[in-house]
Amino acid sequence: MAKGMSKAQVLTALAETTGHSKKDVAAFMDAVVSLAYRETKKSGEFVVPGLGKLIKKQRAARMGRNPATGETIKIPAKTVVKFRVAKAAKDEIL
């Protein structure tokens, strides 16, 4: 299976496509990522139109099993972050 693009490769490709410098593209991407983290933490979701959305979700406590011993254990409740892919992205990729 092929590896994905590295951050440097993404920045180079975006810089070539947009005509901006790699430094400007890197600053923009860092700003978008920072905004995504901040908004997901504050409001519980962040949408990237055409790509998908980050969602903060509370996972309930549940019973699980230790695979090594077979012993039943209680898994505590916790908050997780999920990414839901937009239908447009699925249609374009698949």
C-alpha positions as CSV (number, residue, x, y, z in Angstrom):
1,M,0.0,0.0,0.0
2,A,1.3,3.4,-0.9
3,K,2.1,6.0,1.8
4,G,0.3,9.3,1.9
5,M,1.9,12.7,1.2
6,S,4.2,14.2,3.9
7,K,3.5,17.6,5.3
8,A,6.3,19.0,3.1
9,Q,4.8,17.4,0.0
10,V,1.4,18.8,0.8
11,L,2.8,22.3,1.3
12,T,4.8,22.2,-1.9
13,A,1.8,21.0,-3.9
14,L,-0.5,23.7,-2.4
15,A,2.1,26.4,-3.0
16,E,2.5,25.4,-6.7
17,T,-1.3,25.2,-7.2
18,T,-2.1,28.5,-5.5
19,G,1.0,30.5,-6.5
20,H,1.7,31.4,-2.9
21,S,5.0,30.8,-1.1
22,K,5.4,27.6,1.0
23,K,5.8,29.8,4.1
24,D,2.4,31.5,3.5
25,V,0.7,28.1,2.8
26,A,2.3,26.6,6.0
27,A,1.1,29.6,8.0
28,F,-2.4,29.3,6.6
29,M,-2.6,25.5,7.2
30,D,-1.4,26.0,10.8
31,A,-4.1,28.7,11.3
32,V,-6.8,26.3,10.0
33,V,-5.6,23.5,12.2
34,S,-5.5,25.8,15.2
35,L,-9.0,27.1,14.5
36,A,-10.3,23.5,14.0
37,Y,-8.9,22.4,17.4
38,R,-10.3,25.6,19.2
39,E,-13.8,25.4,17.6
40,T,-14.1,21.6,18.2
41,K,-13.1,22.0,21.8
42,K,-15.5,25.0,22.3
43,S,-18.6,24.0,20.3
44,G,-18.2,20.3,19.7
45,E,-17.7,20.3,16.0
46,F,-15.8,21.9,13.1
47,V,-16.8,21.6,9.5
48,V,-14.4,21.7,6.5
49,P,-16.8,22.1,3.6
50,G,-16.4,19.3,1.0
51,L,-14.1,17.3,3.2
52,G,-15.9,16.5,6.5
53,K,-16.2,17.5,10.1
54,L,-14.4,17.0,13.4
55,I,-16.9,16.0,16.2
56,K,-16.2,15.9,19.9
57,K,-18.4,13.1,21.4
58,Q,-18.9,11.7,24.9
59,R,-18.4,7.9,25.0
60,A,-20.4,6.1,27.7
61,A,-18.8,3.8,30.2
62,R,-19.1,0.1,29.2
63,M,-18.0,-3.4,30.1
64,G,-15.2,-4.9,28.1
65,R,-13.0,-7.9,28.2
66,N,-9.2,-8.2,28.7
67,P,-8.1,-10.3,25.7
68,A,-5.1,-11.8,27.5
69,T,-7.0,-13.1,30.5
70,G,-10.6,-13.1,29.5
71,E,-11.4,-11.1,32.6
72,T,-14.4,-8.7,32.4
73,I,-13.3,-5.1,33.0
74,K,-15.1,-1.7,33.3
75,I,-14.1,0.8,30.7
76,P,-14.7,4.3,32.0
77,A,-16.6,7.1,30.1
78,K,-14.4,9.5,28.1
79,T,-14.6,12.2,25.5
80,V,-13.3,11.3,22.0
81,V,-12.8,13.2,18.7
82,K,-14.1,11.7,15.5
83,F,-13.9,12.7,11.9
84,R,-16.9,12.2,9.7
85,V,-16.2,12.3,5.9
86,A,-18.5,14.4,3.8
87,K,-20.7,12.8,1.2
88,A,-19.1,14.9,-1.5
89,A,-15.6,13.6,-0.5
90,K,-16.9,10.0,-0.5
91,D,-18.5,10.5,-3.9
92,E,-15.3,12.0,-5.4
93,I,-12.9,9.4,-4.0
94,L,-14.9,6.2,-4.3
